[in-house]
Amino acid sequence: MKRNLSQCGIAAGVCALACACSGNAYAAESLAATQAAVPAFLSAGGPDAQPVRCEPVGDDVLAHQTGKYAGSDMISGFVLNVLSQWQLPNGASAVAQGSLTVAQNAANRLSAGVQTTARVADPMPGGKNPGNSGAAPNMSASGGQNVTVNGVSQITQVAGNGNVGSNAATIDYSNTAMQLAGMTGSNQTSASASNANGTIKAGIAFGSNGINVTLQTPAGMATQNIVPGSAQQAGAIAQLLQVAGNNQQVANQLQLSLQTQQLSAHMIRQAGVLQALRNTR
């Protein structure tokens, strides 16, 4: 099927944001290790050899540095998978899952496919603690939904005991053809579900304003939001867990697989020369 490809901008923004954030974090963490010990092969030499000296570089300098990166013209397709799931101690559960696949055909035209699914299950009759959802009315977890970050944010707010929660986002590159994720679900841009009394809800939606995933239970909520960049603001990825209860199992997962174009040796050399010239400015 073919759909509006405004989602392509979402994925490109996700890739750029995550790569930039991971690169900055790695530089900050590795600086201390470099200061603490100089590699042996650099310091080896005669008695007059000078040791390698390292000097911290401020953000004002790093902001003007450039390097190798995956430009948007290198990406020929991608698969974006998002999954949020919640397991309550009484056996009830909520799951929202979606996949967006964009592939380029031989005529260099892009086609997009979307799958979404949402499921909610009530406690099984006669199951373990059927009346105990683990929710604690005297506990609260709030405020994280009001945080706005340009880039990637992962927030976990927990009030209770015996809870297990995780926010995970991964990006990988591949030269293989993109395939639609092997998930069962409607060929629609949104899906939602709830139990009979409306205490547990699951929903997911792909739209021009981004991607939104939300789980609501008596013990809290879990959300994932991807907002594409615009002229007014940078793009953002936000994963949020709020748990106000006991013995809850919650997870947010996001995976972006990017397909890169095969480059000839001549094109690789040209790209290297171009980036070297840009670095001399």
RONUVO-637887 format. One record per residue (C-alpha): x, y negated, z negated; residue number from 1; residue in three letters. Coordinates in Angstrom, 1 decimal, padded with zeros to 4 digits. Example, Ala and Ser with C-alpha at 12.3 -4.5 7.8 and 13.67 -1.06 7.14 Angstrom:
+--------+--------+--------+------+------+
!   east !  north !     up ! nuvo ! nulo !
+--------+--------+--------+------+------+
!  012.3 !  004.5 ! -007.8 !    1 !  ALA !
!  013.7 !  001.1 ! -007.1 !    2 !  SER !
+--------+--------+--------+------+------+
END
This chain:
+--------+--------+--------+------+------+
!   east !  north !     up ! nuvo ! nulo !
+--------+--------+--------+------+------+
!  000.0 !  000.0 !  000.0 !    1 !  MET !
!  001.1 ! -003.6 !  000.5 !    2 !  LYS !
!  000.6 ! -006.3 ! -002.1 !    3 !  ARG !
!  001.6 ! -009.8 ! -002.8 !    4 !  ASN !
!  005.4 ! -009.7 ! -003.5 !    5 !  LEU !
!  005.6 ! -012.4 ! -006.1 !    6 !  SER !
!  006.6 ! -009.5 ! -008.4 !    7 !  GLN !
!  009.9 ! -009.4 ! -006.4 !    8 !  CYS !
!  010.9 ! -012.6 ! -008.0 !    9 !  GLY !
!  010.1 ! -011.2 ! -011.4 !   10 !  ILE !
!  012.5 ! -008.3 ! -010.9 !   11 !  ALA !
!  015.3 ! -010.5 ! -009.6 !   12 !  ALA !
!  014.9 ! -012.8 ! -012.6 !   13 !  GLY !
!  015.0 ! -009.7 ! -014.9 !   14 !  VAL !
!  018.2 ! -008.6 ! -013.4 !   15 !  CYS !
!  020.0 ! -012.0 ! -013.5 !   16 !  ALA !
!  018.8 ! -012.7 ! -017.0 !   17 !  LEU !
!  019.9 ! -009.3 ! -018.4 !   18 !  ALA !
!  023.2 ! -009.3 ! -016.7 !   19 !  CYS !
!  024.0 ! -012.8 ! -017.9 !   20 !  ALA !
!  023.0 ! -012.0 ! -021.5 !   21 !  CYS !
!  024.9 ! -008.8 ! -021.6 !   22 !  SER !
!  028.0 ! -010.4 ! -020.1 !   23 !  GLY !
!  028.0 ! -013.2 ! -022.7 !   24 !  ASN !
!  027.5 ! -010.8 ! -025.6 !   25 !  ALA !
!  030.4 ! -008.6 ! -024.4 !   26 !  TYR !
!  032.7 ! -011.6 ! -024.1 !   27 !  ALA !
!  031.9 ! -012.8 ! -027.6 !   28 !  ALA !
!  032.4 ! -009.3 ! -029.1 !   29 !  GLU !
!  035.6 ! -008.6 ! -027.3 !   30 !  SER !
!  037.3 ! -011.9 ! -028.2 !   31 !  LEU !
!  037.8 ! -010.8 ! -031.9 !   32 !  ALA !
!  039.3 ! -007.5 ! -030.8 !   33 !  ALA !
!  041.7 ! -009.2 ! -028.4 !   34 !  THR !
!  042.8 ! -011.6 ! -031.1 !   35 !  GLN !
!  043.4 ! -008.8 ! -033.6 !   36 !  ALA !
!  045.6 ! -006.6 ! -031.5 !   37 !  ALA !
!  047.5 ! -007.1 ! -028.2 !   38 !  VAL !
!  047.6 ! -004.1 ! -025.9 !   39 !  PRO !
!  051.0 ! -002.3 ! -026.1 !   40 !  ALA !
!  051.6 ! -002.5 ! -022.4 !   41 !  PHE !
!  051.4 ! -006.3 ! -022.6 !   42 !  LEU !
!  053.6 ! -006.8 ! -025.6 !   43 !  SER !
!  056.3 ! -004.2 ! -024.7 !   44 !  ALA !
!  059.6 ! -005.6 ! -023.7 !   45 !  GLY !
!  063.0 ! -006.7 ! -025.1 !   46 !  GLY !
!  063.5 ! -008.5 ! -028.4 !   47 !  PRO !
!  063.1 ! -011.9 ! -026.6 !   48 !  ASP !
!  059.7 ! -010.9 ! -025.1 !   49 !  ALA !
!  057.0 ! -013.3 ! -026.0 !   50 !  GLN !
!  053.7 ! -011.8 ! -027.2 !   51 !  PRO !
!  050.5 ! -012.6 ! -025.4 !   52 !  VAL !
!  048.6 ! -015.4 ! -027.0 !   53 !  ARG !
!  044.8 ! -015.7 ! -026.8 !   54 !  CYS !
!  042.9 ! -018.9 ! -027.3 !   55 !  GLU !
!  039.1 ! -019.1 ! -027.8 !   56 !  PRO !
!  037.2 ! -020.8 ! -024.9 !   57 !  VAL !
!  034.1 ! -022.9 ! -025.7 !   58 !  GLY !
!  030.8 ! -022.6 ! -024.0 !   59 !  ASP !
!  031.3 ! -025.9 ! -022.2 !   60 !  ASP !
!  034.2 ! -024.3 ! -020.3 !   61 !  VAL !
!  032.5 ! -020.9 ! -019.8 !   62 !  LEU !
!  029.4 ! -022.6 ! -018.3 !   63 !  ALA !
!  031.4 ! -023.7 ! -015.3 !   64 !  HIS !
!  033.1 ! -020.3 ! -014.6 !   65 !  GLN !
!  031.9 ! -018.0 ! -011.8 !   66 !  THR !
!  032.5 ! -014.4 ! -011.0 !   67 !  GLY !
!  031.1 ! -011.3 ! -009.2 !   68 !  LYS !
!  027.5 ! -010.7 ! -009.5 !   69 !  TYR !
!  024.6 ! -009.0 ! -007.6 !   70 !  ALA !
!  023.1 ! -011.7 ! -005.4 !   71 !  GLY !
!  019.4 ! -011.5 ! -004.4 !   72 !  SER !
!  020.5 ! -010.8 ! -000.8 !   73 !  ASP !
!  022.1 ! -007.6 ! -002.0 !   74 !  MET !
!  018.9 ! -006.1 ! -003.4 !   75 !  ILE !
!  016.8 ! -004.1 ! -000.9 !   76 !  SER !
!  014.4 ! -002.6 ! -003.4 !   77 !  GLY !
!  013.6 ! -001.8 ! -007.0 !   78 !  PHE !
!  011.5 !  000.2 ! -009.4 !   79 !  VAL !
!  010.3 ! -001.5 ! -012.6 !   80 !  LEU !
!  008.9 !  000.8 ! -015.3 !   81 !  ASN !
!  007.3 ! -000.5 ! -018.6 !   82 !  VAL !
!  006.0 !  001.7 ! -021.4 !   83 !  LEU !
!  004.6 !  000.9 ! -024.8 !   84 !  SER !
!  003.3 !  003.6 ! -027.2 !   85 !  GLN !
!  002.0 !  003.8 ! -030.7 !   86 !  TRP !
!  001.5 !  006.9 ! -032.9 !   87 !  GLN !
! -000.5 !  006.5 ! -036.2 !   88 !  LEU !
! -000.1 !  008.9 ! -039.1 !   89 !  PRO !
! -003.7 !  010.1 ! -038.8 !   90 !  ASN !
! -003.1 !  011.4 ! -035.2 !   91 !  GLY !
! -004.5 !  008.4 ! -033.4 !   92 !  ALA !
! -002.4 !  007.0 ! -030.5 !   93 !  SER !
! -002.3 !  004.2 ! -027.9 !   94 !  ALA !
! -000.2 !  004.2 ! -024.7 !   95 !  VAL !
!  000.1 !  001.6 ! -021.9 !   96 !  ALA !
!  002.4 !  002.3 ! -018.9 !   97 !  GLN !
!  003.0 !  000.7 ! -015.5 !   98 !  GLY !
!  005.3 !  001.0 ! -012.6 !   99 !  SER !
!  006.1 ! -001.5 ! -009.8 !  100 !  LEU !
!  008.0 ! -000.3 ! -006.7 !  101 !  THR !
!  009.3 ! -002.4 ! -003.9 !  102 !  VAL !
!  011.0 ! -000.8 ! -000.9 !  103 !  ALA !
!  012.4 ! -002.0 !  002.4 !  104 !  GLN !
!  011.7 ! -000.1 !  005.6 !  105 !  ASN !
!  013.7 !  000.2 !  008.8 !  106 !  ALA !
!  012.1 ! -003.0 !  010.1 !  107 !  ALA !
!  013.4 ! -004.9 !  007.0 !  108 !  ASN !
!  009.8 ! -005.4 !  005.8 !  109 !  ARG !
!  009.0 ! -005.0 !  002.1 !  110 !  LEU !
!  006.1 ! -003.0 !  000.8 !  111 !  SER !
!  005.0 ! -002.8 ! -002.9 !  112 !  ALA !
!  003.2 ! -000.2 ! -004.9 !  113 !  GLY !
!  001.7 ! -000.5 ! -008.4 !  114 !  VAL !
!  000.5 !  002.2 ! -010.8 !  115 !  GLN !
! -000.9 !  001.5 ! -014.2 !  116 !  THR !
! -002.5 !  003.6 ! -017.0 !  117 !  THR !
! -003.8 !  003.0 ! -020.5 !  118 !  ALA !
! -004.9 !  005.6 ! -023.0 !  119 !  ARG !
! -006.3 !  005.6 ! -026.5 !  120 !  VAL !
! -006.9 !  008.7 ! -028.7 !  121 !  ALA !
! -008.8 !  008.8 ! -032.0 !  122 !  ASP !
! -007.7 !  011.2 ! -034.8 !  123 !  PRO !
! -008.5 !  014.8 ! -034.1 !  124 !  MET !
! -011.3 !  016.2 ! -036.3 !  125 !  PRO !
! -009.7 !  018.2 ! -039.2 !  126 !  GLY !
! -006.3 !  016.9 ! -038.4 !  127 !  GLY !
! -003.7 !  015.6 ! -040.9 !  128 !  LYS !
! -004.9 !  012.6 ! -042.9 !  129 !  ASN !
! -007.8 !  011.9 ! -040.5 !  130 !  PRO !
! -008.9 !  008.8 ! -042.5 !  131 !  GLY !
! -005.5 !  007.3 ! -043.2 !  132 !  ASN !
! -004.3 !  005.0 ! -040.4 !  133 !  SER !
! -001.4 !  003.8 ! -042.5 !  134 !  GLY !
! -002.5 !  000.2 ! -042.2 !  135 !  ALA !
! -001.8 ! -001.9 ! -045.3 !  136 !  ALA !
! -004.2 ! -004.9 ! -045.6 !  137 !  PRO !
! -002.0 ! -006.5 ! -048.2 !  138 !  ASN !
!  000.9 ! -006.6 ! -045.8 !  139 !  MET !
!  001.4 ! -008.9 ! -042.8 !  140 !  SER !
!  003.9 ! -009.4 ! -040.0 !  141 !  ALA !
!  003.5 ! -012.5 ! -037.9 !  142 !  SER !
!  005.3 ! -015.4 ! -036.2 !  143 !  GLY !
!  007.2 ! -013.4 ! -033.5 !  144 !  GLY !
!  004.6 ! -014.0 ! -030.9 !  145 !  GLN !
!  005.3 ! -017.8 ! -031.1 !  146 !  ASN !
!  009.0 ! -017.4 ! -030.3 !  147 !  VAL !
!  009.9 ! -018.6 ! -026.8 !  148 !  THR !
!  013.3 ! -017.7 ! -025.3 !  149 !  VAL !
!  014.8 ! -018.3 ! -021.8 !  150 !  ASN !
!  016.3 ! -014.9 ! -021.1 !  151 !  GLY !
!  015.8 ! -011.7 ! -023.0 !  152 !  VAL !
!  014.3 ! -011.5 ! -026.5 !  153 !  SER !
!  013.7 ! -008.4 ! -028.7 !  154 !  GLN !
!  011.9 ! -009.0 ! -032.0 !  155 !  ILE !
!  010.9 ! -006.5 ! -034.6 !  156 !  THR !
!  008.8 ! -007.5 ! -037.6 !  157 !  GLN !
!  008.1 ! -004.7 ! -040.1 !  158 !  VAL !
!  006.2 ! -004.8 ! -043.5 !  159 !  ALA !
!  005.9 ! -001.3 ! -044.9 !  160 !  GLY !
!  007.7 !  002.0 ! -045.4 !  161 !  ASN !
!  008.5 !  005.0 ! -043.3 !  162 !  GLY !
!  008.1 !  003.2 ! -039.9 !  163 !  ASN !
!  010.0 !  004.0 ! -036.8 !  164 !  VAL !
!  010.2 !  001.3 ! -034.1 !  165 !  GLY !
!  012.4 !  000.4 ! -031.1 !  166 !  SER !
!  012.7 ! -002.1 ! -028.3 !  167 !  ASN !
!  014.8 ! -000.9 ! -025.3 !  168 !  ALA !
!  015.5 ! -002.6 ! -022.0 !  169 !  ALA !
!  017.9 ! -001.1 ! -019.4 !  170 !  THR !
!  019.0 ! -002.1 ! -015.9 !  171 !  ILE !
!  020.8 !  000.2 ! -013.4 !  172 !  ASP !
!  022.0 !  000.0 ! -009.8 !  173 !  TYR !
!  021.7 !  002.7 ! -007.2 !  174 !  SER !
!  022.3 !  003.1 ! -003.4 !  175 !  ASN !
!  019.6 !  005.8 ! -003.1 !  176 !  THR !
!  016.1 !  005.1 ! -001.7 !  177 !  ALA !
!  013.6 !  003.8 ! -004.2 !  178 !  MET !
!  010.8 !  006.2 ! -005.1 !  179 !  GLN !
!  007.6 !  005.5 ! -006.9 !  180 !  LEU !
!  007.9 !  006.6 ! -010.5 !  181 !  ALA !
!  006.4 !  010.0 ! -011.2 !  182 !  GLY !
!  003.5 !  008.8 ! -013.4 !  183 !  MET !
! -000.2 !  009.5 ! -013.2 !  184 !  THR !
! -002.4 !  006.4 ! -013.2 !  185 !  GLY !
! -004.7 !  004.3 ! -011.1 !  186 !  SER !
! -003.4 !  002.5 ! -008.0 !  187 !  ASN !
! -004.5 ! -000.8 ! -009.6 !  188 !  GLN !
! -002.6 ! -003.8 ! -011.0 !  189 !  THR !
! -004.2 ! -003.5 ! -014.4 !  190 !  SER !
! -005.6 ! -000.9 ! -016.9 !  191 !  ALA !
! -007.1 ! -001.0 ! -020.3 !  192 !  SER !
! -008.6 !  001.4 ! -022.9 !  193 !  ALA !
! -010.0 !  001.3 ! -026.5 !  194 !  SER !
! -011.5 !  003.6 ! -029.0 !  195 !  ASN !
! -015.2 !  003.6 ! -029.8 !  196 !  ALA !
! -015.1 !  001.0 ! -032.7 !  197 !  ASN !
! -012.5 ! -001.2 ! -030.9 !  198 !  GLY !
! -009.8 ! -000.9 ! -033.6 !  199 !  THR !
! -007.2 !  000.5 ! -031.2 !  200 !  ILE !
! -006.7 ! -001.1 ! -027.8 !  201 !  LYS !
! -004.1 ! -000.7 ! -025.0 !  202 !  ALA !
! -003.8 ! -002.8 ! -021.9 !  203 !  GLY !
! -001.4 ! -003.6 ! -019.1 !  204 !  ILE !
! -001.6 ! -006.1 ! -016.2 !  205 !  ALA !
!  000.6 ! -007.1 ! -013.2 !  206 !  PHE !
! -000.1 ! -010.5 ! -011.8 !  207 !  GLY !
!  001.4 ! -013.6 ! -010.3 !  208 !  SER !
!  002.0 ! -015.0 ! -013.7 !  209 !  ASN !
!  004.1 ! -012.0 ! -014.7 !  210 !  GLY !
!  003.7 ! -008.6 ! -016.5 !  211 !  ILE !
!  001.9 ! -008.2 ! -019.8 !  212 !  ASN !
!  001.6 ! -005.1 ! -021.9 !  213 !  VAL !
! -000.3 ! -005.1 ! -025.2 !  214 !  THR !
! -001.1 ! -002.5 ! -027.9 !  215 !  LEU !
! -003.3 ! -003.3 ! -030.8 !  216 !  GLN !
! -003.9 ! -001.0 ! -033.8 !  217 !  THR !
! -005.0 ! -001.5 ! -037.4 !  218 !  PRO !
! -001.4 ! -001.5 ! -038.5 !  219 !  ALA !
! -000.1 ! -004.1 ! -036.0 !  220 !  GLY !
!  000.7 ! -004.8 ! -032.4 !  221 !  MET !
!  003.3 ! -004.2 ! -029.7 !  222 !  ALA !
!  003.8 ! -006.3 ! -026.6 !  223 !  THR !
!  006.0 ! -006.7 ! -023.6 !  224 !  GLN !
!  006.0 ! -009.8 ! -021.4 !  225 !  ASN !
!  007.9 ! -010.6 ! -018.2 !  226 !  ILE !
!  007.6 ! -014.2 ! -017.1 !  227 !  VAL !
!  009.1 ! -015.2 ! -013.7 !  228 !  PRO !
!  011.2 ! -018.3 ! -013.4 !  229 !  GLY !
!  009.9 ! -021.5 ! -012.0 !  230 !  SER !
!  011.0 ! -025.1 ! -011.3 !  231 !  ALA !
!  010.0 ! -026.0 ! -014.9 !  232 !  GLN !
!  011.4 ! -023.1 ! -016.8 !  233 !  GLN !
!  013.7 ! -020.1 ! -016.6 !  234 !  ALA !
!  012.4 ! -016.6 ! -016.5 !  235 !  GLY !
!  012.1 ! -014.5 ! -019.6 !  236 !  ALA !
!  011.7 ! -011.0 ! -020.9 !  237 !  ILE !
!  010.1 ! -010.5 ! -024.4 !  238 !  ALA !
!  009.6 ! -007.3 ! -026.4 !  239 !  GLN !
!  007.8 ! -007.6 ! -029.7 !  240 !  LEU !
!  006.9 ! -005.2 ! -032.4 !  241 !  LEU !
!  004.8 ! -006.2 ! -035.5 !  242 !  GLN !
!  004.1 ! -003.4 ! -038.0 !  243 !  VAL !
!  002.1 ! -004.0 ! -041.2 !  244 !  ALA !
!  001.7 ! -000.5 ! -042.5 !  245 !  GLY !
!  003.4 !  002.8 ! -043.3 !  246 !  ASN !
!  004.5 !  005.8 ! -041.3 !  247 !  ASN !
!  004.0 !  004.2 ! -037.9 !  248 !  GLN !
!  005.9 !  005.2 ! -034.8 !  249 !  GLN !
!  006.2 !  002.5 ! -032.1 !  250 !  VAL !
!  008.3 !  002.0 ! -029.0 !  251 !  ALA !
!  008.6 ! -000.6 ! -026.2 !  252 !  ASN !
!  010.6 !  000.6 ! -023.2 !  253 !  GLN !
!  011.6 ! -001.3 ! -020.0 !  254 !  LEU !
!  013.7 !  000.1 ! -017.2 !  255 !  GLN !
!  014.7 ! -001.7 ! -014.0 !  256 !  LEU !
!  016.4 !  000.3 ! -011.2 !  257 !  SER !
!  017.8 ! -001.9 ! -008.4 !  258 !  LEU !
!  018.6 ! -000.5 ! -005.0 !  259 !  GLN !
!  021.6 ! -002.3 ! -003.5 !  260 !  THR !
!  022.4 ! -002.4 !  000.2 !  261 !  GLN !
!  025.3 ! -000.4 !  001.6 !  262 !  GLN !
!  028.1 ! -002.9 !  002.5 !  263 !  LEU !
!  030.9 ! -002.2 !  005.0 !  264 !  SER !
!  034.5 ! -002.7 !  004.0 !  265 !  ALA !
!  034.6 ! -005.8 !  006.2 !  266 !  HIS !
!  031.6 ! -007.3 !  004.5 !  267 !  MET !
!  033.0 ! -006.6 !  001.1 !  268 !  ILE !
!  036.3 ! -008.4 !  002.0 !  269 !  ARG !
!  034.2 ! -011.4 !  003.3 !  270 !  GLN !
!  032.2 ! -011.6 !  000.1 !  271 !  ALA !
!  035.4 ! -011.4 ! -002.0 !  272 !  GLY !
!  037.0 ! -014.3 !  000.0 !  273 !  VAL !
!  033.9 ! -016.4 ! -000.3 !  274 !  LEU !
!  033.7 ! -015.9 ! -004.1 !  275 !  GLN !
!  037.4 ! -016.7 ! -004.4 !  276 !  ALA !
!  036.9 ! -020.0 ! -002.5 !  277 !  LEU !
!  034.0 ! -020.9 ! -004.8 !  278 !  ARG !
!  036.1 ! -020.2 ! -007.9 !  279 !  ASN !
!  038.7 ! -022.8 ! -006.7 !  280 !  THR !
!  036.2 ! -025.7 ! -006.8 !  281 !  ARG !
+--------+--------+--------+------+------+
END
